Amino acid sequence: MGQAEVRVTAAILVIGDEILSGRTKDKNIGYIADHLTAIGIDLREVRVVADIEEEIVEAVNALRRRYSYVFTTGGIGPTHDDITADSIAKAFAVGIDHHPEVKQLLLESFQKRGIEPTDARMRMARIPHGADVVPNRMSVAPGFKLENVIVMAGIPNVMHVMLDAVTPSLKTGRKRLAVEIEILRGEGEIAELLGETQGEYPDVSMGSYPFNREARVFGTVLVLRSTEPDLLEAAVARLKERLTAKGIPF
């Protein structure tokens, strides 16, 4: 009997009043979700919390105990409401201080750019004790990884380079494969046969997603996902059999 497959799971914690108010539209969740799927990590939950320390601490502690990894975005800049680093330190009950190497990087960067190293700007060098720095080749100020919590910037292009930098250190599971079947029928017409197929293949994830193109073409995309290629192929073949029997082209 082979060794059981290890499933690597994750949650995303988006931090920021600007997201909850609608002033800033989140562009990170979908990117992180695509990235995790591609490397074999199963994203299971997304939360959005305000810039309130106790709420960040509560969410971090709940999520880090439930999932293999927690990816946070937002709240690590120089302003007064950038409290993510302090909140993470509190969640882990560790201290926080200016990281010597990060402090030096920031000072060198500010000097080259003719920027004054104010106390506010130097806050970005504060890293919880025991955390590993996540490099930022875009704008120097780094993120960090403390146990299974990865803390990244909210600015999308900066978050991208931080995610790339931390990826080699992550455990990954088997990649989930996906097959899409497009039909020019509504969900109601295929709900029963999709449900029957799902019942036969409970280990294959199946979903239906309606579309409307230019108000002229209506239909549904059926998406089947699995880490097992043979199982996925069998489920797709069975679903196509049912669609054919119903006279539904694909």
JODAHU-V551578 format. One record per helix or strand of 3 or more residues. SS is the DSSP state (@ for helix, = for strand). FROM is the first residue (numbers start at 1). TO is the last residue. Records with the same first field share a line. If there is no record, write none. Layout:
# JODAHU-V551578
SS=FROM-TO, FROM-TO
This chain:
# JODAHU-V551578
==9-15, 42-49, 69-73, 96-98, 126-128, 132-134, 143-146, 149-152, 177-183, 205-213, 217-226
@=17-21, 29-39, 53-66, 84-92, 100-113, 119-125, 156-167, 187-200, 229-245
